[in-house]
Amino acid sequence: VFEELKKPSSAPATAPSGPDLADVQYASYLVNGKSAGDPWTLQVEPGESVRLRVTGAGASTYFRVSVDEHPLEITHVNGPAVEPVAVDEFLIGPGEGYDARIRIKKPGSYTLHAVTQAGDAQALGVIHTPGVKPSPNTSIPKPAKRALKLDMLRAIAPTTLPAGKRRDLRIVLGGDMKNYVWTMNGQDFPKADPLLI
């Protein structure tokens, strides 16, 4: 579970100069409730396969996820299974979930990186084998060339709607960055008409 430390260290910037990737600065980023100073750890046997169920539990941060020296095989996205695809990193946003399988190749200590999309901070975890001290690699990895792209994903089960009565709903998303107000069809919660299904 990747998330921000609950209390932001500063208010949102009023006029971002570049891409709006990290206009809310947080005091720390966490993996399973643990900061990079005291990282979450997992001990596994050499040759063992591990399934990481990754949840983006933060309020506003997107993370680039990777494990040192190991490819990630994406097997599920937001619940449903997909045809497995091997990548070196994937991007996860708030409310998203990915299952990634890795096989620990040899004895050692391998850092799980969750780097903010802006690339200025990260949350850390350490996967290590018995007899090897968990040693976090605190350097921030550069974006991987073999990153997951949405068009690489293929569902295993059909995703089409079943036959029967159908109704389409038009939803226009909008917002106001200055005031942090987000809208659906011009209305913001809780002063919004429900979408009845």
C-alpha positions as a Markdown table, in Angstrom:
| # | Residue | x | y | z |
|---|---|---|---|---|
| 1 | Val | 0.0 | 0.0 | 0.0 |
| 2 | Phe | 1.6 | 3.3 | -1.1 |
| 3 | Glu | 0.4 | 6.5 | 0.5 |
| 4 | Glu | 1.4 | 9.9 | 1.7 |
| 5 | Leu | 2.0 | 10.8 | 5.3 |
| 6 | Lys | -1.4 | 12.2 | 6.3 |
| 7 | Lys | -0.4 | 15.8 | 7.1 |
| 8 | Pro | 0.9 | 17.8 | 4.1 |
| 9 | Ser | 4.0 | 19.9 | 4.9 |
| 10 | Ser | 2.8 | 22.8 | 2.8 |
| 11 | Ala | -0.2 | 24.2 | 1.0 |
| 12 | Pro | -0.9 | 23.6 | -2.7 |
| 13 | Ala | 1.1 | 25.9 | -5.0 |
| 14 | Thr | -1.0 | 28.5 | -6.7 |
| 15 | Ala | 0.7 | 28.6 | -10.1 |
| 16 | Pro | 2.7 | 25.6 | -11.1 |
| 17 | Ser | 5.4 | 26.5 | -13.6 |
| 18 | Gly | 5.6 | 23.1 | -15.3 |
| 19 | Pro | 3.5 | 19.9 | -15.4 |
| 20 | Asp | 1.2 | 19.7 | -12.4 |
| 21 | Leu | 2.6 | 16.5 | -11.0 |
| 22 | Ala | 3.3 | 17.3 | -7.3 |
| 23 | Asp | 1.7 | 20.6 | -6.3 |
| 24 | Val | 0.9 | 19.2 | -2.8 |
| 25 | Gln | 4.1 | 18.5 | -0.9 |
| 26 | Tyr | 4.0 | 15.8 | 1.7 |
| 27 | Ala | 6.3 | 15.2 | 4.7 |
| 28 | Ser | 6.9 | 11.6 | 3.7 |
| 29 | Tyr | 5.7 | 8.7 | 1.5 |
| 30 | Leu | 4.9 | 5.3 | 3.0 |
| 31 | Val | 4.9 | 1.6 | 2.0 |
| 32 | Asn | 2.5 | -0.4 | 4.3 |
| 33 | Gly | 2.6 | 2.5 | 6.8 |
| 34 | Lys | 6.4 | 2.6 | 7.0 |
| 35 | Ser | 8.6 | 5.5 | 5.8 |
| 36 | Ala | 11.9 | 5.3 | 3.9 |
| 37 | Gly | 13.8 | 5.8 | 7.1 |
| 38 | Asp | 12.5 | 2.5 | 8.5 |
| 39 | Pro | 11.3 | 0.7 | 5.4 |
| 40 | Trp | 8.9 | -2.2 | 5.2 |
| 41 | Thr | 10.7 | -5.5 | 4.6 |
| 42 | Leu | 9.9 | -9.0 | 3.2 |
| 43 | Gln | 12.1 | -12.1 | 3.5 |
| 44 | Val | 11.9 | -14.6 | 0.7 |
| 45 | Glu | 13.9 | -17.6 | -0.4 |
| 46 | Pro | 16.1 | -17.4 | -3.5 |
| 47 | Gly | 14.2 | -18.7 | -6.6 |
| 48 | Glu | 10.8 | -18.0 | -4.9 |
| 49 | Ser | 8.0 | -16.2 | -6.7 |
| 50 | Val | 6.3 | -13.4 | -4.9 |
| 51 | Arg | 3.0 | -11.7 | -5.8 |
| 52 | Leu | 2.9 | -8.1 | -4.9 |
| 53 | Arg | -0.6 | -6.7 | -4.5 |
| 54 | Val | 0.0 | -3.0 | -4.9 |
| 55 | Thr | -2.6 | -0.4 | -3.9 |
| 56 | Gly | -2.4 | 3.3 | -4.6 |
| 57 | Ala | -3.8 | 4.5 | -1.3 |
| 58 | Gly | -2.6 | 8.1 | -1.4 |
| 59 | Ala | -4.8 | 11.1 | -1.9 |
| 60 | Ser | -3.0 | 12.7 | -4.9 |
| 61 | Thr | 0.3 | 11.1 | -5.7 |
| 62 | Tyr | 1.1 | 8.8 | -8.6 |
| 63 | Phe | 4.1 | 6.5 | -8.1 |
| 64 | Arg | 6.5 | 4.8 | -10.5 |
| 65 | Val | 6.9 | 1.3 | -9.1 |
| 66 | Ser | 10.0 | -0.9 | -9.6 |
| 67 | Val | 12.2 | -3.5 | -7.9 |
| 68 | Asp | 16.0 | -3.3 | -8.3 |
| 69 | Glu | 17.4 | -5.9 | -10.7 |
| 70 | His | 14.0 | -7.6 | -11.2 |
| 71 | Pro | 11.3 | -7.4 | -13.9 |
| 72 | Leu | 7.7 | -7.2 | -12.8 |
| 73 | Glu | 5.1 | -9.5 | -14.4 |
| 74 | Ile | 1.7 | -7.7 | -14.3 |
| 75 | Thr | -1.1 | -10.2 | -13.7 |
| 76 | His | -4.1 | -8.2 | -12.5 |
| 77 | Val | -5.2 | -4.6 | -12.9 |
| 78 | Asn | -7.8 | -3.1 | -10.6 |
| 79 | Gly | -9.0 | -6.7 | -9.8 |
| 80 | Pro | -9.5 | -8.6 | -13.0 |
| 81 | Ala | -6.8 | -10.8 | -14.4 |
| 82 | Val | -4.9 | -9.8 | -17.5 |
| 83 | Glu | -2.6 | -11.7 | -19.9 |
| 84 | Pro | 0.8 | -11.5 | -18.0 |
| 85 | Val | 3.1 | -8.8 | -19.3 |
| 86 | Ala | 6.7 | -8.2 | -18.2 |
| 87 | Val | 7.9 | -4.6 | -17.5 |
| 88 | Asp | 10.5 | -2.9 | -15.5 |
| 89 | Glu | 8.1 | -0.4 | -13.9 |
| 90 | Phe | 4.5 | 0.6 | -13.8 |
| 91 | Leu | 2.7 | 3.8 | -12.8 |
| 92 | Ile | 0.0 | 3.6 | -10.2 |
| 93 | Gly | -2.4 | 6.4 | -9.2 |
| 94 | Pro | -4.8 | 7.0 | -6.3 |
| 95 | Gly | -7.4 | 4.2 | -6.0 |
| 96 | Glu | -5.7 | 1.9 | -8.5 |
| 97 | Gly | -4.5 | -1.6 | -7.9 |
| 98 | Tyr | -2.0 | -3.9 | -9.6 |
| 99 | Asp | -0.8 | -7.4 | -9.0 |
| 100 | Ala | 2.9 | -7.9 | -10.0 |
| 101 | Arg | 4.8 | -11.2 | -9.8 |
| 102 | Ile | 8.5 | -11.3 | -9.3 |
| 103 | Arg | 10.9 | -14.2 | -9.0 |
| 104 | Ile | 13.9 | -13.5 | -6.7 |
| 105 | Lys | 16.8 | -14.6 | -8.8 |
| 106 | Lys | 19.6 | -15.0 | -6.2 |
| 107 | Pro | 20.5 | -14.2 | -2.6 |
| 108 | Gly | 20.5 | -10.5 | -1.9 |
| 109 | Ser | 18.7 | -7.4 | -0.8 |
| 110 | Tyr | 16.5 | -5.7 | -3.4 |
| 111 | Thr | 14.7 | -2.4 | -3.0 |
| 112 | Leu | 11.1 | -1.8 | -3.9 |
| 113 | His | 10.9 | 1.8 | -5.2 |
| 114 | Ala | 7.7 | 3.8 | -5.3 |
| 115 | Val | 9.0 | 7.1 | -6.9 |
| 116 | Thr | 6.6 | 10.1 | -7.1 |
| 117 | Gln | 5.7 | 10.9 | -10.7 |
| 118 | Ala | 7.5 | 14.2 | -10.3 |
| 119 | Gly | 10.7 | 12.2 | -9.5 |
| 120 | Asp | 11.6 | 14.2 | -6.3 |
| 121 | Ala | 10.8 | 11.7 | -3.6 |
| 122 | Gln | 10.0 | 8.0 | -3.0 |
| 123 | Ala | 8.7 | 5.4 | -0.6 |
| 124 | Leu | 10.8 | 2.3 | -0.1 |
| 125 | Gly | 10.5 | -1.3 | 0.8 |
| 126 | Val | 13.2 | -4.1 | 0.9 |
| 127 | Ile | 12.8 | -7.7 | -0.3 |
| 128 | His | 15.7 | -9.8 | 1.0 |
| 129 | Thr | 16.8 | -13.4 | 1.3 |
| 130 | Pro | 17.6 | -15.2 | 4.6 |
| 131 | Gly | 21.0 | -14.3 | 6.0 |
| 132 | Val | 21.1 | -11.0 | 4.0 |
| 133 | Lys | 20.6 | -7.8 | 5.9 |
| 134 | Pro | 17.8 | -5.6 | 4.4 |
| 135 | Ser | 19.7 | -2.7 | 2.9 |
| 136 | Pro | 17.6 | 0.0 | 1.2 |
| 137 | Asn | 18.9 | 1.6 | -2.0 |
| 138 | Thr | 17.9 | 5.2 | -1.4 |
| 139 | Ser | 18.9 | 6.5 | -4.8 |
| 140 | Ile | 16.0 | 7.4 | -7.0 |
| 141 | Pro | 15.9 | 5.3 | -10.2 |
| 142 | Lys | 15.5 | 6.9 | -13.5 |
| 143 | Pro | 12.3 | 6.1 | -15.5 |
| 144 | Ala | 12.6 | 2.7 | -17.1 |
| 145 | Lys | 12.6 | 2.3 | -20.8 |
| 146 | Arg | 10.3 | -0.8 | -20.5 |
| 147 | Ala | 7.4 | 0.8 | -18.6 |
| 148 | Leu | 3.9 | -0.5 | -18.6 |
| 149 | Lys | 1.6 | 1.2 | -21.1 |
| 150 | Leu | -2.2 | 0.7 | -21.1 |
| 151 | Asp | -2.2 | -0.6 | -24.6 |
| 152 | Met | 0.0 | -3.5 | -23.5 |
| 153 | Leu | -2.9 | -4.9 | -21.3 |
| 154 | Arg | -5.3 | -7.6 | -22.5 |
| 155 | Ala | -8.1 | -8.9 | -20.4 |
| 156 | Ile | -8.4 | -12.7 | -20.0 |
| 157 | Ala | -12.2 | -12.7 | -19.5 |
| 158 | Pro | -14.6 | -10.9 | -21.8 |
| 159 | Thr | -15.2 | -7.2 | -20.8 |
| 160 | Thr | -18.2 | -6.5 | -23.0 |
| 161 | Leu | -21.5 | -5.7 | -21.4 |
| 162 | Pro | -24.0 | -8.6 | -21.5 |
| 163 | Ala | -27.0 | -8.4 | -23.9 |
| 164 | Gly | -30.0 | -6.6 | -22.6 |
| 165 | Lys | -31.4 | -3.1 | -22.0 |
| 166 | Arg | -28.7 | -0.5 | -22.2 |
| 167 | Arg | -28.4 | 3.2 | -21.2 |
| 168 | Asp | -25.5 | 5.5 | -21.9 |
| 169 | Leu | -24.6 | 8.2 | -19.4 |
| 170 | Arg | -22.6 | 11.2 | -20.5 |
| 171 | Ile | -20.3 | 12.5 | -17.8 |
| 172 | Val | -18.1 | 15.5 | -18.3 |
| 173 | Leu | -15.2 | 15.9 | -15.9 |
| 174 | Gly | -14.0 | 19.4 | -15.0 |
| 175 | Gly | -12.3 | 21.3 | -12.3 |
| 176 | Asp | -10.7 | 24.4 | -10.9 |
| 177 | Met | -7.0 | 23.9 | -10.0 |
| 178 | Lys | -6.8 | 27.2 | -8.1 |
| 179 | Asn | -9.6 | 26.2 | -5.7 |
| 180 | Tyr | -9.2 | 22.5 | -5.8 |
| 181 | Val | -12.8 | 21.9 | -6.9 |
| 182 | Trp | -13.6 | 18.9 | -9.2 |
| 183 | Thr | -16.8 | 18.5 | -11.0 |
| 184 | Met | -18.9 | 16.0 | -12.9 |
| 185 | Asn | -21.3 | 17.6 | -15.4 |
| 186 | Gly | -20.6 | 21.0 | -13.8 |
| 187 | Gln | -21.5 | 19.9 | -10.3 |
| 188 | Asp | -19.2 | 19.4 | -7.3 |
| 189 | Phe | -19.8 | 16.9 | -4.4 |
| 190 | Pro | -21.9 | 17.0 | -2.3 |
| 191 | Lys | -24.0 | 19.5 | -4.2 |
| 192 | Ala | -24.5 | 17.2 | -7.1 |
| 193 | Asp | -27.4 | 15.3 | -8.7 |
| 194 | Pro | -26.9 | 11.5 | -8.2 |
| 195 | Leu | -26.4 | 9.4 | -11.3 |
| 196 | Leu | -29.2 | 6.9 | -11.0 |
| 197 | Ile | -28.6 | 3.4 | -12.3 |
